[in-house]
Amino acid sequence: MLAANRARMAAIADRIGLAPEQRAKLHEIHLKTAAAVKPIRADATLTPEQRRAKVREIVQASRTEARAVLTPEQQAKLGEIRKHLLRPLGPLG
């Protein structure tokens, strides 16, 4: 599953035209986010709702940081791809 996810992300990166520098910066953001989320998920002192809220906060901040790496055109292309990918989920997606 992990390899399939990597392949899908690489295909999306190609479709929106990421430069090597952008790919490197986004990879750095991803690693930083994963490192920040891991201890929260393992923290047994937090309730599941608290863990979810903290993780959501970190992920939201990383998305904002990642969007800043993209050009407006790349952001628009990514938005279209996301719409297409989420369409099968219906109104809740």
Buried (B, 14 or more C-beta within 10 A) or exposed (E): EEEEEEEEBEEBBEEBEBEEEBBEBBEEBEEEBEEBBEEBEEEEEBEEEEBEEBBEEBEEEBEEBBEEBBEEEBBEBBEEBEEEEEEEEEEEE
